[in-house]
Amino acid sequence: QVQLVESGGGLVQPGGSLRLSCAASGFALDYYNIGWFRQAPGKEREGVSCISRSDGSTYYRDSVKGQFTISRDNAKNTVYLQMNSLKPEDTAVYYCAADFPTRTVQAMCAMPRGEFTYWGPGTEVTVSS
């Protein structure tokens, strides 16, 4: 079955860390640019971080720079989002998406409702004490 599946979400206290995983099955992630997006309750979906297929270049939205790190392990067919120093405003459902590399990672992250090749169902992150 061809799909993307996110995992690693959960409840964490402010200041804590989580590592989200985006695992592909049925296709090779290394052919695609990969993006992480999030949607907080009552808010629009937004691009968080994206990573290119080719040279590993990355893009981060300003609010997560220095806090989140995106990486990919093509051997494991997985992309990760390491999230540190989490804040209540990071609470959201986090989605990953795979985009055939016809645009830059910055452009990908600017399209939170993009018609990308694959989307995962999301994983919920709650930051609360």
N, C-alpha and C positions, 0 to 999 in steps of 0.2 A: 504494500500500500504506500502510495506517494504522499508524504505528509511532513509537516514541521510540527514539532511539539516542544513547548516551553516547559521548564521545570525549575524548581529552586525557590519559588515564592513562599511566603509565609508571614507570620507575625514576628516583628522584631522591635526592640526598644529603640528609641532615638539614640543616635550615636553608634548603633550596631551596623553589622555588615551582612550582606547576602550575596551569593553568586548565582545568577540566573544562567540556565543553559538553554540553548536552542538546538535541538537535535533533528537532523533530517533522516528520513528513511525513504528508500525507493529512488533517490536521486543524489547526485554529488553536490554538496554545498560549495565546493571550490570553483564551480562554474558561475557563481552568483555573488553579487554584492549583498550584504546582509545588514538589516537595520533592526534596531530596537525602538519600539514606540510605546507610549503609555497613555492611558485614559483614566483620569481621576474622576471620582463621582461628581456628576453634574458639570463636567468640563469636556472640552473638545480633546480628541486624541492629538498627541503631539509627538514629533520625532525626538528621540533621546540621543541616540548614537548610531552611526553607521560605519561599516568597514568595507573596503573594496576587495574585490576578488583578486585583482592583479598585483598591486604593490603593497597591500595592507594599509593603505592610507585610511585615516579615520576622521570622523567628524563628531563633535559633541555640541549639544545645545549649551549655551552659556551657563545655565544654572547648574549643570552637572560637571563642568570642567574641573579637573583636579579631584573629583569625588568618585566618578564612575570610570571604569576602564573596559573597553571592548577588546576582545581578542578572538582569534579563531584557531582551531586545531583541525586542519583538514583531514588528518589521519583518523580522527574520531568523528569526522563529519558533524562537528559541533561548533557553535559560536557561543561565547560566554559574555556576560555583563557582570563585572565585579562592581558591587555598589558598597561604598564605605561611607561612614559618617552620615548614616541615613537620618532624614528629617521627616516629620509628619507630612510635609508637603510632597514627599516622594511616594506617598500612598497612592496606589493606582493598580489597574490591571496592565501588565506588561506583555506586549506582543512582539514577536519577531516576524520578519518578512524576508523573502528572498527575491531579488530583482535581477533580471538578466542585465548584465552590465552595459547598458546603453546610455547611462547618465552618471554624473559624479555622485559621490556619497553625500555631498552637501545637498544636491538636488533631491536625492532619495529621501533624506531626512526631512526635507521641506514638504513632503507629500504624505501626510499621515493617513490619508485615505487612498493612497496610490493603488492602482490596479497592478500590483506586483504579481509575479508568477505564483508565489505561495505565501500564505499567511498561516501562522499558528493560531490556536484557539485562545491563547493567553494564560498567564499565571498571575495570581493576585499577590500583591505585596501590601502589607499593612504595617505602618510604622506608628507605634503607639506605646505609651507607658501603662 
